[in-house]
Amino acid sequence: MDDRAEEVRRVLEAIDAVTEGEPPEARAKRLTELLKSVGEKVRKERRDAVLEMVDRGLTYRQIADQIGVSFGRVRQIIADDPDAKPPVD
């Protein structure tokens, strides 16, 4: 097993350990919180990586091909800036 696959396995085991032995209500609540925070972190890291690719001169289509998503999804990833302030009218 390569290092990255091992890291993923450890993360999944840690998720199991976080909720082990809890009643379903507590498990569901904890997993909802975890999903929100992990999702935000993953989206930010993915966006940062895509923006680095843009900075290196790759086109959106090239990025889409390299990361296995559609051109439209690349545009969405780049537009998904949680720190951006809404435009002023």
PyMOL Python script that loads the backbone (N, CA, C, O; Angstrom):
from pymol import cmd

cmd.read_pdbstr("""\
ATOM      1  N   MET A   1       0.855  -1.170   0.000  1.00  0.00           N
ATOM      2  CA  MET A   1       0.000   0.000   0.000  1.00  0.00           C
ATOM      3  C   MET A   1       0.908   1.243   0.000  1.00  0.00           C
ATOM      4  O   MET A   1       1.842   1.334   0.797  1.00  0.00           O
ATOM      5  N   ASP A   2       0.629   2.181  -0.886  1.00  0.00           N
ATOM      6  CA  ASP A   2       1.468   3.373  -0.929  1.00  0.00           C
ATOM      7  C   ASP A   2       1.133   4.302   0.239  1.00  0.00           C
ATOM      8  O   ASP A   2       0.123   4.121   0.919  1.00  0.00           O
ATOM      9  N   ASP A   3       1.991   5.296   0.461  1.00  0.00           N
ATOM     10  CA  ASP A   3       1.848   6.192   1.613  1.00  0.00           C
ATOM     11  C   ASP A   3       0.521   6.941   1.622  1.00  0.00           C
ATOM     12  O   ASP A   3      -0.092   7.108   2.677  1.00  0.00           O
ATOM     13  N   ARG A   4       0.080   7.389   0.459  1.00  0.00           N
ATOM     14  CA  ARG A   4      -1.170   8.164   0.403  1.00  0.00           C
ATOM     15  C   ARG A   4      -2.376   7.289   0.736  1.00  0.00           C
ATOM     16  O   ARG A   4      -3.283   7.721   1.446  1.00  0.00           O
ATOM     17  N   ALA A   5      -2.382   6.074   0.226  1.00  0.00           N
ATOM     18  CA  ALA A   5      -3.480   5.158   0.536  1.00  0.00           C
ATOM     19  C   ALA A   5      -3.485   4.835   2.030  1.00  0.00           C
ATOM     20  O   ALA A   5      -4.544   4.702   2.643  1.00  0.00           O
ATOM     21  N   GLU A   6      -2.316   4.713   2.593  1.00  0.00           N
ATOM     22  CA  GLU A   6      -2.205   4.459   4.035  1.00  0.00           C
ATOM     23  C   GLU A   6      -2.737   5.650   4.835  1.00  0.00           C
ATOM     24  O   GLU A   6      -3.410   5.461   5.848  1.00  0.00           O
ATOM     25  N   GLU A   7      -2.443   6.864   4.393  1.00  0.00           N
ATOM     26  CA  GLU A   7      -2.955   8.059   5.060  1.00  0.00           C
ATOM     27  C   GLU A   7      -4.479   8.076   5.033  1.00  0.00           C
ATOM     28  O   GLU A   7      -5.119   8.372   6.042  1.00  0.00           O
ATOM     29  N   VAL A   8      -5.052   7.760   3.888  1.00  0.00           N
ATOM     30  CA  VAL A   8      -6.513   7.733   3.757  1.00  0.00           C
ATOM     31  C   VAL A   8      -7.092   6.684   4.697  1.00  0.00           C
ATOM     32  O   VAL A   8      -8.096   6.934   5.363  1.00  0.00           O
ATOM     33  N   ARG A   9      -6.473   5.523   4.754  1.00  0.00           N
ATOM     34  CA  ARG A   9      -6.947   4.451   5.643  1.00  0.00           C
ATOM     35  C   ARG A   9      -6.928   4.928   7.099  1.00  0.00           C
ATOM     36  O   ARG A   9      -7.874   4.679   7.847  1.00  0.00           O
ATOM     37  N   ARG A  10      -5.852   5.614   7.500  1.00  0.00           N
ATOM     38  CA  ARG A  10      -5.747   6.103   8.880  1.00  0.00           C
ATOM     39  C   ARG A  10      -6.820   7.154   9.184  1.00  0.00           C
ATOM     40  O   ARG A  10      -7.381   7.176  10.279  1.00  0.00           O
ATOM     41  N   VAL A  11      -7.097   8.012   8.219  1.00  0.00           N
ATOM     42  CA  VAL A  11      -8.147   9.028   8.425  1.00  0.00           C
ATOM     43  C   VAL A  11      -9.496   8.349   8.606  1.00  0.00           C
ATOM     44  O   VAL A  11     -10.265   8.717   9.493  1.00  0.00           O
ATOM     45  N   LEU A  12      -9.784   7.366   7.774  1.00  0.00           N
ATOM     46  CA  LEU A  12     -11.067   6.662   7.891  1.00  0.00           C
ATOM     47  C   LEU A  12     -11.181   5.925   9.217  1.00  0.00           C
ATOM     48  O   LEU A  12     -12.257   5.886   9.814  1.00  0.00           O
ATOM     49  N   GLU A  13     -10.083   5.342   9.684  1.00  0.00           N
ATOM     50  CA  GLU A  13     -10.092   4.675  10.989  1.00  0.00           C
ATOM     51  C   GLU A  13     -10.299   5.688  12.116  1.00  0.00           C
ATOM     52  O   GLU A  13     -10.984   5.399  13.097  1.00  0.00           O
ATOM     53  N   ALA A  14      -9.708   6.869  11.970  1.00  0.00           N
ATOM     54  CA  ALA A  14      -9.881   7.908  12.984  1.00  0.00           C
ATOM     55  C   ALA A  14     -11.337   8.355  13.048  1.00  0.00           C
ATOM     56  O   ALA A  14     -11.860   8.615  14.132  1.00  0.00           O
ATOM     57  N   ILE A  15     -11.985   8.446  11.905  1.00  0.00           N
ATOM     58  CA  ILE A  15     -13.407   8.814  11.881  1.00  0.00           C
ATOM     59  C   ILE A  15     -14.219   7.762  12.627  1.00  0.00           C
ATOM     60  O   ILE A  15     -15.106   8.098  13.411  1.00  0.00           O
ATOM     61  N   ASP A  16     -13.916   6.491  12.383  1.00  0.00           N
ATOM     62  CA  ASP A  16     -14.612   5.420  13.101  1.00  0.00           C
ATOM     63  C   ASP A  16     -14.392   5.551  14.606  1.00  0.00           C
ATOM     64  O   ASP A  16     -15.328   5.381  15.388  1.00  0.00           O
ATOM     65  N   ALA A  17     -13.160   5.852  15.013  1.00  0.00           N
ATOM     66  CA  ALA A  17     -12.824   5.945  16.430  1.00  0.00           C
ATOM     67  C   ALA A  17     -13.535   7.112  17.109  1.00  0.00           C
ATOM     68  O   ALA A  17     -13.893   7.021  18.283  1.00  0.00           O
ATOM     69  N   VAL A  18     -13.741   8.200  16.384  1.00  0.00           N
ATOM     70  CA  VAL A  18     -14.381   9.390  16.952  1.00  0.00           C
ATOM     71  C   VAL A  18     -15.794   9.078  17.424  1.00  0.00           C
ATOM     72  O   VAL A  18     -16.252   9.646  18.415  1.00  0.00           O
ATOM     73  N   THR A  19     -16.476   8.204  16.747  1.00  0.00           N
ATOM     74  CA  THR A  19     -17.884   7.946  17.069  1.00  0.00           C
ATOM     75  C   THR A  19     -18.116   6.577  17.713  1.00  0.00           C
ATOM     76  O   THR A  19     -19.260   6.201  17.971  1.00  0.00           O
ATOM     77  N   GLU A  20     -17.071   5.855  17.966  1.00  0.00           N
ATOM     78  CA  GLU A  20     -17.207   4.501  18.503  1.00  0.00           C
ATOM     79  C   GLU A  20     -17.936   4.506  19.847  1.00  0.00           C
ATOM     80  O   GLU A  20     -17.589   5.254  20.760  1.00  0.00           O
ATOM     81  N   GLY A  21     -18.938   3.666  19.939  1.00  0.00           N
ATOM     82  CA  GLY A  21     -19.656   3.490  21.190  1.00  0.00           C
ATOM     83  C   GLY A  21     -20.692   4.551  21.497  1.00  0.00           C
ATOM     84  O   GLY A  21     -21.343   4.474  22.539  1.00  0.00           O
ATOM     85  N   GLU A  22     -20.869   5.519  20.652  1.00  0.00           N
ATOM     86  CA  GLU A  22     -21.854   6.567  20.909  1.00  0.00           C
ATOM     87  C   GLU A  22     -23.230   6.126  20.429  1.00  0.00           C
ATOM     88  O   GLU A  22     -23.340   5.343  19.486  1.00  0.00           O
ATOM     89  N   PRO A  23     -24.271   6.623  21.071  1.00  0.00           N
ATOM     90  CA  PRO A  23     -25.617   6.330  20.570  1.00  0.00           C
ATOM     91  C   PRO A  23     -25.807   7.002  19.207  1.00  0.00           C
ATOM     92  O   PRO A  23     -25.092   7.950  18.884  1.00  0.00           O
ATOM     93  N   PRO A  24     -26.752   6.526  18.416  1.00  0.00           N
ATOM     94  CA  PRO A  24     -26.906   7.039  17.052  1.00  0.00           C
ATOM     95  C   PRO A  24     -27.138   8.545  16.991  1.00  0.00           C
ATOM     96  O   PRO A  24     -26.668   9.198  16.059  1.00  0.00           O
ATOM     97  N   GLU A  25     -27.844   9.104  17.953  1.00  0.00           N
ATOM     98  CA  GLU A  25     -28.101  10.549  17.930  1.00  0.00           C
ATOM     99  C   GLU A  25     -26.794  11.333  18.062  1.00  0.00           C
ATOM    100  O   GLU A  25     -26.557  12.284  17.317  1.00  0.00           O
ATOM    101  N   ALA A  26     -25.958  10.933  19.004  1.00  0.00           N
ATOM    102  CA  ALA A  26     -24.672  11.607  19.219  1.00  0.00           C
ATOM    103  C   ALA A  26     -23.740  11.381  18.028  1.00  0.00           C
ATOM    104  O   ALA A  26     -23.026  12.289  17.604  1.00  0.00           O
ATOM    105  N   ARG A  27     -23.759  10.154  17.493  1.00  0.00           N
ATOM    106  CA  ARG A  27     -22.931   9.822  16.323  1.00  0.00           C
ATOM    107  C   ARG A  27     -23.313  10.692  15.139  1.00  0.00           C
ATOM    108  O   ARG A  27     -22.450  11.254  14.465  1.00  0.00           O
ATOM    109  N   ALA A  28     -24.620  10.801  14.889  1.00  0.00           N
ATOM    110  CA  ALA A  28     -25.096  11.595  13.753  1.00  0.00           C
ATOM    111  C   ALA A  28     -24.700  13.055  13.910  1.00  0.00           C
ATOM    112  O   ALA A  28     -24.277  13.690  12.944  1.00  0.00           O
ATOM    113  N   LYS A  29     -24.833  13.596  15.120  1.00  0.00           N
ATOM    114  CA  LYS A  29     -24.477  14.986  15.356  1.00  0.00           C
ATOM    115  C   LYS A  29     -22.980  15.200  15.173  1.00  0.00           C
ATOM    116  O   LYS A  29     -22.573  16.149  14.503  1.00  0.00           O
ATOM    117  N   ARG A  30     -22.161  14.343  15.750  1.00  0.00           N
ATOM    118  CA  ARG A  30     -20.708  14.471  15.633  1.00  0.00           C
ATOM    119  C   ARG A  30     -20.265  14.343  14.172  1.00  0.00           C
ATOM    120  O   ARG A  30     -19.401  15.091  13.715  1.00  0.00           O
ATOM    121  N   LEU A  31     -20.857  13.396  13.444  1.00  0.00           N
ATOM    122  CA  LEU A  31     -20.488  13.206  12.036  1.00  0.00           C
ATOM    123  C   LEU A  31     -20.933  14.381  11.182  1.00  0.00           C
ATOM    124  O   LEU A  31     -20.253  14.733  10.219  1.00  0.00           O
ATOM    125  N   THR A  32     -22.061  14.994  11.516  1.00  0.00           N
ATOM    126  CA  THR A  32     -22.509  16.188  10.790  1.00  0.00           C
ATOM    127  C   THR A  32     -21.509  17.321  10.982  1.00  0.00           C
ATOM    128  O   THR A  32     -21.149  18.001  10.020  1.00  0.00           O
ATOM    129  N   GLU A  33     -21.061  17.527  12.205  1.00  0.00           N
ATOM    130  CA  GLU A  33     -20.061  18.559  12.493  1.00  0.00           C
ATOM    131  C   GLU A  33     -18.754  18.265  11.766  1.00  0.00           C
ATOM    132  O   GLU A  33     -18.132  19.156  11.188  1.00  0.00           O
ATOM    133  N   LEU A  34     -18.352  17.001  11.807  1.00  0.00           N
ATOM    134  CA  LEU A  34     -17.112  16.587  11.144  1.00  0.00           C
ATOM    135  C   LEU A  34     -17.198  16.795   9.638  1.00  0.00           C
ATOM    136  O   LEU A  34     -16.259  17.292   9.017  1.00  0.00           O
ATOM    137  N   LEU A  35     -18.319  16.415   9.062  1.00  0.00           N
ATOM    138  CA  LEU A  35     -18.506  16.566   7.625  1.00  0.00           C
ATOM    139  C   LEU A  35     -18.424  18.029   7.208  1.00  0.00           C
ATOM    140  O   LEU A  35     -17.829  18.352   6.181  1.00  0.00           O
ATOM    141  N   LYS A  36     -19.018  18.909   7.999  1.00  0.00           N
ATOM    142  CA  LYS A  36     -18.978  20.326   7.676  1.00  0.00           C
ATOM    143  C   LYS A  36     -17.546  20.851   7.724  1.00  0.00           C
ATOM    144  O   LYS A  36     -17.096  21.510   6.787  1.00  0.00           O
ATOM    145  N   SER A  37     -16.838  20.566   8.795  1.00  0.00           N
ATOM    146  CA  SER A  37     -15.483  21.118   8.932  1.00  0.00           C
ATOM    147  C   SER A  37     -14.510  20.490   7.944  1.00  0.00           C
ATOM    148  O   SER A  37     -13.672  21.193   7.379  1.00  0.00           O
ATOM    149  N   VAL A  38     -14.601  19.194   7.727  1.00  0.00           N
ATOM    150  CA  VAL A  38     -13.713  18.534   6.774  1.00  0.00           C
ATOM    151  C   VAL A  38     -14.032  19.000   5.365  1.00  0.00           C
ATOM    152  O   VAL A  38     -13.124  19.244   4.570  1.00  0.00           O
ATOM    153  N   GLY A  39     -15.315  19.126   5.049  1.00  0.00           N
ATOM    154  CA  GLY A  39     -15.710  19.582   3.716  1.00  0.00           C
ATOM    155  C   GLY A  39     -15.167  20.962   3.405  1.00  0.00           C
ATOM    156  O   GLY A  39     -14.678  21.213   2.303  1.00  0.00           O
ATOM    157  N   GLU A  40     -15.253  21.858   4.379  1.00  0.00           N
ATOM    158  CA  GLU A  40     -14.729  23.214   4.185  1.00  0.00           C
ATOM    159  C   GLU A  40     -13.222  23.184   3.948  1.00  0.00           C
ATOM    160  O   GLU A  40     -12.711  23.873   3.065  1.00  0.00           O
ATOM    161  N   LYS A  41     -12.521  22.387   4.738  1.00  0.00           N
ATOM    162  CA  LYS A  41     -11.055  22.290   4.613  1.00  0.00           C
ATOM    163  C   LYS A  41     -10.668  21.703   3.250  1.00  0.00           C
ATOM    164  O   LYS A  41      -9.759  22.207   2.591  1.00  0.00           O
ATOM    165  N   VAL A  42     -11.346  20.659   2.838  1.00  0.00           N
ATOM    166  CA  VAL A  42     -11.042  20.011   1.559  1.00  0.00           C
ATOM    167  C   VAL A  42     -11.327  20.962   0.405  1.00  0.00           C
ATOM    168  O   VAL A  42     -10.525  21.057  -0.524  1.00  0.00           O
ATOM    169  N   ARG A  43     -12.455  21.670   0.447  1.00  0.00           N
ATOM    170  CA  ARG A  43     -12.774  22.627  -0.622  1.00  0.00           C
ATOM    171  C   ARG A  43     -11.714  23.720  -0.717  1.00  0.00           C
ATOM    172  O   ARG A  43     -11.299  24.091  -1.815  1.00  0.00           O
ATOM    173  N   LYS A  44     -11.275  24.235   0.431  1.00  0.00           N
ATOM    174  CA  LYS A  44     -10.264  25.289   0.427  1.00  0.00           C
ATOM    175  C   LYS A  44      -8.942  24.777  -0.138  1.00  0.00           C
ATOM    176  O   LYS A  44      -8.317  25.447  -0.961  1.00  0.00           O
ATOM    177  N   GLU A  45      -8.524  23.613   0.293  1.00  0.00           N
ATOM    178  CA  GLU A  45      -7.261  23.050  -0.187  1.00  0.00           C
ATOM    179  C   GLU A  45      -7.319  22.759  -1.686  1.00  0.00           C
ATOM    180  O   GLU A  45      -6.354  23.000  -2.411  1.00  0.00           O
ATOM    181  N   ARG A  46      -8.471  22.234  -2.149  1.00  0.00           N
ATOM    182  CA  ARG A  46      -8.616  21.958  -3.579  1.00  0.00           C
ATOM    183  C   ARG A  46      -8.574  23.256  -4.371  1.00  0.00           C
ATOM    184  O   ARG A  46      -7.912  23.330  -5.407  1.00  0.00           O
ATOM    185  N   ARG A  47      -9.276  24.278  -3.893  1.00  0.00           N
ATOM    186  CA  ARG A  47      -9.279  25.571  -4.584  1.00  0.00           C
ATOM    187  C   ARG A  47      -7.869  26.140  -4.645  1.00  0.00           C
ATOM    188  O   ARG A  47      -7.443  26.631  -5.690  1.00  0.00           O
ATOM    189  N   ASP A  48      -7.146  26.080  -3.540  1.00  0.00           N
ATOM    190  CA  ASP A  48      -5.771  26.575  -3.524  1.00  0.00           C
ATOM    191  C   ASP A  48      -4.907  25.839  -4.554  1.00  0.00           C
ATOM    192  O   ASP A  48      -4.106  26.459  -5.254  1.00  0.00           O
ATOM    193  N   ALA A  49      -5.073  24.524  -4.643  1.00  0.00           N
ATOM    194  CA  ALA A  49      -4.295  23.738  -5.597  1.00  0.00           C
ATOM    195  C   ALA A  49      -4.646  24.125  -7.031  1.00  0.00           C
ATOM    196  O   ALA A  49      -3.761  24.257  -7.877  1.00  0.00           O
ATOM    197  N   VAL A  50      -5.941  24.309  -7.303  1.00  0.00           N
ATOM    198  CA  VAL A  50      -6.367  24.699  -8.649  1.00  0.00           C
ATOM    199  C   VAL A  50      -5.837  26.086  -8.996  1.00  0.00           C
ATOM    200  O   VAL A  50      -5.395  26.319 -10.121  1.00  0.00           O
ATOM    201  N   LEU A  51      -5.879  27.000  -8.038  1.00  0.00           N
ATOM    202  CA  LEU A  51      -5.349  28.340  -8.297  1.00  0.00           C
ATOM    203  C   LEU A  51      -3.839  28.303  -8.554  1.00  0.00           C
ATOM    204  O   LEU A  51      -3.332  29.090  -9.353  1.00  0.00           O
ATOM    205  N   GLU A  52      -3.130  27.415  -7.897  1.00  0.00           N
ATOM    206  CA  GLU A  52      -1.699  27.244  -8.192  1.00  0.00           C
ATOM    207  C   GLU A  52      -1.500  26.785  -9.632  1.00  0.00           C
ATOM    208  O   GLU A  52      -0.567  27.224 -10.304  1.00  0.00           O
ATOM    209  N   MET A  53      -2.376  25.902 -10.103  1.00  0.00           N
ATOM    210  CA  MET A  53      -2.291  25.421 -11.477  1.00  0.00           C
ATOM    211  C   MET A  53      -2.552  26.563 -12.451  1.00  0.00           C
ATOM    212  O   MET A  53      -1.892  26.666 -13.485  1.00  0.00           O
ATOM    213  N   VAL A  54      -3.524  27.428 -12.117  1.00  0.00           N
ATOM    214  CA  VAL A  54      -3.807  28.599 -12.944  1.00  0.00           C
ATOM    215  C   VAL A  54      -2.579  29.501 -12.981  1.00  0.00           C
ATOM    216  O   VAL A  54      -2.187  29.984 -14.042  1.00  0.00           O
ATOM    217  N   ASP A  55      -1.973  29.724 -11.812  1.00  0.00           N
ATOM    218  CA  ASP A  55      -0.774  30.566 -11.735  1.00  0.00           C
ATOM    219  C   ASP A  55       0.380  29.998 -12.559  1.00  0.00           C
ATOM    220  O   ASP A  55       1.222  30.753 -13.046  1.00  0.00           O
ATOM    221  N   ARG A  56       0.424  28.686 -12.718  1.00  0.00           N
ATOM    222  CA  ARG A  56       1.463  28.053 -13.536  1.00  0.00           C
ATOM    223  C   ARG A  56       1.152  28.156 -15.021  1.00  0.00           C
ATOM    224  O   ARG A  56       1.956  27.739 -15.854  1.00  0.00           O
ATOM    225  N   GLY A  57      -0.018  28.713 -15.362  1.00  0.00           N
ATOM    226  CA  GLY A  57      -0.348  28.938 -16.761  1.00  0.00           C
ATOM    227  C   GLY A  57      -1.245  27.903 -17.405  1.00  0.00           C
ATOM    228  O   GLY A  57      -1.465  27.958 -18.615  1.00  0.00           O
ATOM    229  N   LEU A  58      -1.773  26.955 -16.636  1.00  0.00           N
ATOM    230  CA  LEU A  58      -2.662  25.963 -17.219  1.00  0.00           C
ATOM    231  C   LEU A  58      -4.021  26.583 -17.499  1.00  0.00           C
ATOM    232  O   LEU A  58      -4.489  27.447 -16.757  1.00  0.00           O
ATOM    233  N   THR A  59      -4.643  26.135 -18.568  1.00  0.00           N
ATOM    234  CA  THR A  59      -5.993  26.578 -18.883  1.00  0.00           C
ATOM    235  C   THR A  59      -6.987  25.783 -18.034  1.00  0.00           C
ATOM    236  O   THR A  59      -6.648  24.740 -17.475  1.00  0.00           O
ATOM    237  N   TYR A  60      -8.216  26.291 -17.947  1.00  0.00           N
ATOM    238  CA  TYR A  60      -9.247  25.574 -17.197  1.00  0.00           C
ATOM    239  C   TYR A  60      -9.462  24.180 -17.780  1.00  0.00           C
ATOM    240  O   TYR A  60      -9.669  23.223 -17.033  1.00  0.00           O
ATOM    241  N   ARG A  61      -9.416  24.059 -19.094  1.00  0.00           N
ATOM    242  CA  ARG A  61      -9.605  22.735 -19.720  1.00  0.00           C
ATOM    243  C   ARG A  61      -8.458  21.786 -19.369  1.00  0.00           C
ATOM    244  O   ARG A  61      -8.685  20.602 -19.120  1.00  0.00           O
ATOM    245  N   GLN A  62      -7.240  22.298 -19.350  1.00  0.00           N
ATOM    246  CA  GLN A  62      -6.096  21.469 -18.967  1.00  0.00           C
ATOM    247  C   GLN A  62      -6.230  21.015 -17.509  1.00  0.00           C
ATOM    248  O   GLN A  62      -5.968  19.859 -17.178  1.00  0.00           O
ATOM    249  N   ILE A  63      -6.636  21.934 -16.663  1.00  0.00           N
ATOM    250  CA  ILE A  63      -6.830  21.593 -15.253  1.00  0.00           C
ATOM    251  C   ILE A  63      -7.914  20.534 -15.120  1.00  0.00           C
ATOM    252  O   ILE A  63      -7.751  19.562 -14.382  1.00  0.00           O
ATOM    253  N   ALA A  64      -9.014  20.720 -15.831  1.00  0.00           N
ATOM    254  CA  ALA A  64     -10.115  19.755 -15.785  1.00  0.00           C
ATOM    255  C   ALA A  64      -9.626  18.367 -16.178  1.00  0.00           C
ATOM    256  O   ALA A  64      -9.943  17.384 -15.508  1.00  0.00           O
ATOM    257  N   ASP A  65      -8.860  18.281 -17.253  1.00  0.00           N
ATOM    258  CA  ASP A  65      -8.327  16.990 -17.698  1.00  0.00           C
ATOM    259  C   ASP A  65      -7.419  16.374 -16.646  1.00  0.00           C
ATOM    260  O   ASP A  65      -7.488  15.173 -16.384  1.00  0.00           O
ATOM    261  N   GLN A  66      -6.572  17.195 -16.045  1.00  0.00           N
ATOM    262  CA  GLN A  66      -5.589  16.675 -15.089  1.00  0.00           C
ATOM    263  C   GLN A  66      -6.214  16.211 -13.780  1.00  0.00           C
ATOM    264  O   GLN A  66      -5.733  15.255 -13.171  1.00  0.00           O
ATOM    265  N   ILE A  67      -7.283  16.879 -13.338  1.00  0.00           N
ATOM    266  CA  ILE A  67      -7.856  16.481 -12.048  1.00  0.00           C
ATOM    267  C   ILE A  67      -9.135  15.653 -12.189  1.00  0.00           C
ATOM    268  O   ILE A  67      -9.725  15.238 -11.192  1.00  0.00           O
ATOM    269  N   GLY A  68      -9.554  15.416 -13.425  1.00  0.00           N
ATOM    270  CA  GLY A  68     -10.676  14.511 -13.663  1.00  0.00           C
ATOM    271  C   GLY A  68     -12.049  15.095 -13.378  1.00  0.00           C
ATOM    272  O   GLY A  68     -12.951  14.396 -12.915  1.00  0.00           O
ATOM    273  N   VAL A  69     -12.200  16.389 -13.660  1.00  0.00           N
ATOM    274  CA  VAL A  69     -13.506  17.033 -13.504  1.00  0.00           C
ATOM    275  C   VAL A  69     -13.835  17.770 -14.798  1.00  0.00           C
ATOM    276  O   VAL A  69     -13.011  17.832 -15.711  1.00  0.00           O
ATOM    277  N   SER A  70     -15.023  18.321 -14.872  1.00  0.00           N
ATOM    278  CA  SER A  70     -15.424  19.059 -16.071  1.00  0.00           C
ATOM    279  C   SER A  70     -14.860  20.482 -16.042  1.00  0.00           C
ATOM    280  O   SER A  70     -14.455  20.988 -14.995  1.00  0.00           O
ATOM    281  N   PHE A  71     -14.846  21.104 -17.206  1.00  0.00           N
ATOM    282  CA  PHE A  71     -14.446  22.503 -17.337  1.00  0.00           C
ATOM    283  C   PHE A  71     -15.302  23.379 -16.423  1.00  0.00           C
ATOM    284  O   PHE A  71     -14.789  24.260 -15.733  1.00  0.00           O
ATOM    285  N   GLY A  72     -16.607  23.128 -16.426  1.00  0.00           N
ATOM    286  CA  GLY A  72     -17.527  23.895 -15.589  1.00  0.00           C
ATOM    287  C   GLY A  72     -17.221  23.749 -14.103  1.00  0.00           C
ATOM    288  O   GLY A  72     -17.328  24.713 -13.344  1.00  0.00           O
ATOM    289  N   ARG A  73     -16.840  22.544 -13.690  1.00  0.00           N
ATOM    290  CA  ARG A  73     -16.500  22.320 -12.289  1.00  0.00           C
ATOM    291  C   ARG A  73     -15.248  23.119 -11.911  1.00  0.00           C
ATOM    292  O   ARG A  73     -15.173  23.650 -10.803  1.00  0.00           O
ATOM    293  N   VAL A  74     -14.279  23.210 -12.802  1.00  0.00           N
ATOM    294  CA  VAL A  74     -13.081  24.014 -12.533  1.00  0.00           C
ATOM    295  C   VAL A  74     -13.506  25.461 -12.289  1.00  0.00           C
ATOM    296  O   VAL A  74     -13.029  26.096 -11.349  1.00  0.00           O
ATOM    297  N   ARG A  75     -14.382  25.974 -13.116  1.00  0.00           N
ATOM    298  CA  ARG A  75     -14.867  27.347 -12.936  1.00  0.00           C
ATOM    299  C   ARG A  75     -15.555  27.501 -11.582  1.00  0.00           C
ATOM    300  O   ARG A  75     -15.371  28.510 -10.902  1.00  0.00           O
ATOM    301  N   GLN A  76     -16.351  26.499 -11.187  1.00  0.00           N
ATOM    302  CA  GLN A  76     -17.033  26.546  -9.891  1.00  0.00           C
ATOM    303  C   GLN A  76     -16.036  26.513  -8.738  1.00  0.00           C
ATOM    304  O   GLN A  76     -16.187  27.242  -7.757  1.00  0.00           O
ATOM    305  N   ILE A  77     -15.023  25.669  -8.858  1.00  0.00           N
ATOM    306  CA  ILE A  77     -14.008  25.561  -7.807  1.00  0.00           C
ATOM    307  C   ILE A  77     -13.328  26.913  -7.610  1.00  0.00           C
ATOM    308  O   ILE A  77     -13.145  27.367  -6.481  1.00  0.00           O
ATOM    309  N   ILE A  78     -12.962  27.541  -8.703  1.00  0.00           N
ATOM    310  CA  ILE A  78     -12.266  28.827  -8.628  1.00  0.00           C
ATOM    311  C   ILE A  78     -13.187  29.909  -8.069  1.00  0.00           C
ATOM    312  O   ILE A  78     -12.744  30.772  -7.311  1.00  0.00           O
ATOM    313  N   ALA A  79     -14.453  29.865  -8.436  1.00  0.00           N
ATOM    314  CA  ALA A  79     -15.408  30.877  -7.973  1.00  0.00           C
ATOM    315  C   ALA A  79     -15.805  30.673  -6.510  1.00  0.00           C
ATOM    316  O   ALA A  79     -16.328  31.592  -5.881  1.00  0.00           O
ATOM    317  N   ASP A  80     -15.568  29.501  -5.973  1.00  0.00           N
ATOM    318  CA  ASP A  80     -15.983  29.158  -4.611  1.00  0.00           C
ATOM    319  C   ASP A  80     -14.958  29.683  -3.606  1.00  0.00           C
ATOM    320  O   ASP A  80     -14.143  28.927  -3.078  1.00  0.00           O
ATOM    321  N   ASP A  81     -15.013  30.991  -3.353  1.00  0.00           N
ATOM    322  CA  ASP A  81     -14.073  31.617  -2.431  1.00  0.00           C
ATOM    323  C   ASP A  81     -14.811  31.981  -1.151  1.00  0.00           C
ATOM    324  O   ASP A  81     -15.533  32.978  -1.123  1.00  0.00           O
ATOM    325  N   PRO A  82     -14.643  31.187  -0.079  1.00  0.00           N
ATOM    326  CA  PRO A  82     -15.371  31.461   1.150  1.00  0.00           C
ATOM    327  C   PRO A  82     -14.968  32.773   1.819  1.00  0.00           C
ATOM    328  O   PRO A  82     -15.718  33.306   2.637  1.00  0.00           O
ATOM    329  N   ASP A  83     -13.796  33.295   1.478  1.00  0.00           N
ATOM    330  CA  ASP A  83     -13.316  34.540   2.077  1.00  0.00           C
ATOM    331  C   ASP A  83     -13.679  35.764   1.243  1.00  0.00           C
ATOM    332  O   ASP A  83     -13.453  36.898   1.664  1.00  0.00           O
ATOM    333  N   ALA A  84     -14.242  35.531   0.060  1.00  0.00           N
ATOM    334  CA  ALA A  84     -14.553  36.658  -0.831  1.00  0.00           C
ATOM    335  C   ALA A  84     -15.699  37.480  -0.252  1.00  0.00           C
ATOM    336  O   ALA A  84     -16.655  36.944   0.308  1.00  0.00           O
ATOM    337  N   LYS A  85     -15.579  38.768  -0.402  1.00  0.00           N
ATOM    338  CA  LYS A  85     -16.654  39.658   0.019  1.00  0.00           C
ATOM    339  C   LYS A  85     -17.597  39.829  -1.153  1.00  0.00           C
ATOM    340  O   LYS A  85     -17.152  39.862  -2.300  1.00  0.00           O
ATOM    341  N   PRO A  86     -18.897  39.940  -0.891  1.00  0.00           N
ATOM    342  CA  PRO A  86     -19.836  40.128  -1.992  1.00  0.00           C
ATOM    343  C   PRO A  86     -19.516  41.425  -2.739  1.00  0.00           C
ATOM    344  O   PRO A  86     -19.060  42.400  -2.141  1.00  0.00           O
ATOM    345  N   PRO A  87     -19.758  41.426  -4.039  1.00  0.00           N
ATOM    346  CA  PRO A  87     -19.490  42.648  -4.797  1.00  0.00           C
ATOM    347  C   PRO A  87     -20.340  43.810  -4.308  1.00  0.00           C
ATOM    348  O   PRO A  87     -21.488  43.633  -3.901  1.00  0.00           O
ATOM    349  N   VAL A  88     -19.762  44.991  -4.355  1.00  0.00           N
ATOM    350  CA  VAL A  88     -20.485  46.197  -3.947  1.00  0.00           C
ATOM    351  C   VAL A  88     -21.185  46.750  -5.179  1.00  0.00           C
ATOM    352  O   VAL A  88     -20.565  46.923  -6.228  1.00  0.00           O
ATOM    353  N   ASP A  89     -22.481  47.027  -5.049  1.00  0.00           N
ATOM    354  CA  ASP A  89     -23.258  47.557  -6.177  1.00  0.00           C
ATOM    355  C   ASP A  89     -23.036  49.021  -6.346  1.00  0.00           C
ATOM    356  O   ASP A  89     -23.611  49.632  -7.247  1.00  0.00           O
TER     357      ASP A  89
END
""", "prot")
cmd.dss("prot")
cmd.show_as("cartoon", "prot")
cmd.util.cbc("prot")
cmd.orient("prot")
